[in-house]
Structures are given as structure tokens and as C-alpha cells.
Amino acid sequence: MTPLASFCRWAHTNGVVSRLIPKESKGMGVGLFFDPKSNNTKDKDNNNKNELGQGELLFVPQPLLLCRSRVLQFTCPHLQKSLSIIGPSNVSERLAIILFILSQRLTLEDRAQKQCPHPTATITDSVDHSCYTSSNKEQSGDFFSDYIATLPDVSTPVTLEPDLVRGYLAGSLLLDSVCAKRSKLEAEFENLSGNLGAFEDWPCRPTLDNFIWADATFWSRVLSFKTQWTDNDTSDNSKDDMHMVPYLDFANHATTPNIRWEVDSDGLRVWGQESLLQDSMDGDGEREVFLSYGKKPNNELLFLYGFTLKDNPIQFLTLAMPMDEDDPYYMPKAHSLMRWEMPPRITIYLKKTEGPDDMEEFCPGLWITPKSRYLLWLYALNEDDGLGALIEEPESKV
């Protein structure tokens, strides 16, 4: 059985209900396809009550939403020891998830090399996990092994060899961002593997390339739930923002999506947009469904996901604006940026309709947000212009 077929069986067994089919999409890896002739499937053996409603295409139950809280529940000895070494307060949502998928990926690769016939066997010497019951397997990292096995190699400028990247991106603004990102990951990996010794007890120790793969996989698939949760949500997942969502994360990107998703305490649900449902009624055959990864220009799509769109309508440019340390007023300005949580960068838009509603015209044909205008003003500010307000009344918004 192929990894994709094994994943679909695992998803169905664990409560996923879907009218979407994961399969190869031309030039875009695995995608999700809607077959208008497909029935509203229901797993009677598991008493699945989450039958899909009108226009609903997919339901992913809450236990399958992978987040920091879920990772902290797993009884995986070497992973839990790593998290303990790092310290709970230092384990961000991102770090918890990438360490988990990294651990599972290495375990699966080791099993494949040993041609282990038991998919639930572990390579950890101190614990025998070869005979899981359905309940205790759900509390182990192996619960997600069929999902982890479908995660492909990710190819972005950050994952490529640095010399190759410099050749490809020489003279582009993207090169500095890629080099800075890779340097940050190298420093983080060195701290984890060297200074902290967080991987000392791992049966298979990760390499830098493994770590970069996990980070790229996280950013290419993660969804932010922050705007979805309500005050009435009481599940563990409601404490977290960043989630990887098995099944839905096969969906590819389009500037005009034809599906939408919502999340509640039961899980995540996906509906088809009217355009998809109408096209399916009027025509025959499958239709690929698409999410929007956000309004991103090609340089950002390439940086995060490793692809560009031929006719991308989104055209804006983000420029890093590092503060000049030789500025005599560097400290009060830097402290002001930190207090107001304002990153040192500006974004310039070619069309007013492509950005936030409160954009301002910077010069004819170019638009920036009020925060970007404020950043430019702050950098040019001197004592005659009112710099004293930043020093004498630092909590005030000038």
C-alpha cells in the first residue's frame, strides 16, 4: 500500500469525513480534488456522527489537529526529554511541532532502512512500543506516523545549498532574506544540538538539513487558528494558534480560492465556494480545490513555498529597514519599536486594493500602511522634531 493510501485509511479510521480526494496534481505535487458524484461518506464502524452538511466537503476532528498542546501530550521519551531540556517556556508552537515531525520522520526513515515489518515498532531501546493498543497509540507520536510519511521533501531557496542559492538569486532582494533565514536556522540548530544537547537521547540524531526540512515543512503547511477561536472554546487546541491539519494541507494555492474553512471545538470543516459547487453541477469530472495562502507576491511565495505564479496579480515589495546603529538617537528609537512591536520593515504596494483598507499614498502610484509611514518618520526623527517625547514619555504614542 502506498503512503498516500495508508494515510487515507488512517484518516478515515480516525474520524475524517471527506468528499475530497488527495491525488497527484500536474506540476504541483499532491492536491485535493472534488468529485461531484462522490457520496457523503460516513464511517459506520466508528459511529462517526460527523456527516457532511450541504456544501460541506471535509471534516477533520480535533484530535488530528497537530499543535503544541498535542505534541506535549505524547509519551515519546526522547522527544519529551528534549522539550524538558529546552524548557517549557522556551518551546514555542513552531519549535514543538518541528521537533515532533523531525523525530517522527527520522524514526520512519530508520524503520525503512531496517525493513521493519511492524509499522508501530520503535527504535527507542528503553521502551517497547511494538504492540500498541488503539488507546495508548493515540498518546504516542506514532499516532501520526501515516501522516508524517506523506510529508514530501520541500524545495525552497532556504533548503538549497547556499552556493547554489547565491548563483540563482544573485542581484535579487530575495538573496539577503534567504541568507538571513538560513543563518538563523543554523544558529538555532547549533544551540539545540551543541549547547543544549537536546538531541543526545534521540535514536537517530538529526542533521542541519533535517532541521531545515522540518522548518520548511512547518511554514509551507501551517494554518493560523487565532482568528477562529471564540471565548467559548475549551479544548486544548484553543490555546494554540499554529496548527498542521492533515488532509486539508494537501490543498494547493490559488489567488482565487474555491474552498473556505472554519474551526470549532469539534474540529475543522471545509466548505466549497459557490463557484466550485456550481461548476461541478454544470460539468462532469473532478475539480481541484484551492486554498489561498494569503495575498503574497512571487518573491514571498518562492521564499516560503518554493513556487511562483505566472500571472500573479499581487504586486508589492517588502523592504528590510534595519536601524542605523550610528544614529545618535538609536536607543530611544529602537526601544520605541520594541514597545510598539513594530518590525523594522516597510511594504510598498502598487495597487491600493491589494493591501489593508487604511493605506496611504506615499508618492504617485505607490502605497504604504500607516505603520510603514510611521516607521519612516521615526527613522528621520531628531531632537528638533520632538524626539524628547520618546525619551521623557516612552509609554505615549507620539
Secondary structure, DSSP 8 states (H G I E B T S, - for coil): --HHHHHHHHHHHTT-EESEEEEE-TTSSEEEEE-TT------GGGT------TTEEEEEEGGG-B-HHHHHH---HHHHHHHHHH-GGG--HHHHHHHHHHHHHHHHHHHHHHT-S-TT----TT---SS--HHHHHTSGGGGHHHHTT------TTTS-HHHHHHHHTTSTHHHHHHHHHHHHHHHHHIIIIIS-TTTT-SS---HHHHHHHHHHHHHH-EE-TTT--TT--SGGGG-SEEB-TTGGG-EE-SS-SEEEEEETTEEEEEE-HHHHHHHHHS-S-EEEEE---S--HHHHHHHHS---TT----EEEEE----TTSTTHHHHHHHHHHTT--SEEEEESSGGGS-TT-EEEETTEEE-HHHHHHHHHHH--GGGTTHHHHH-TTS--
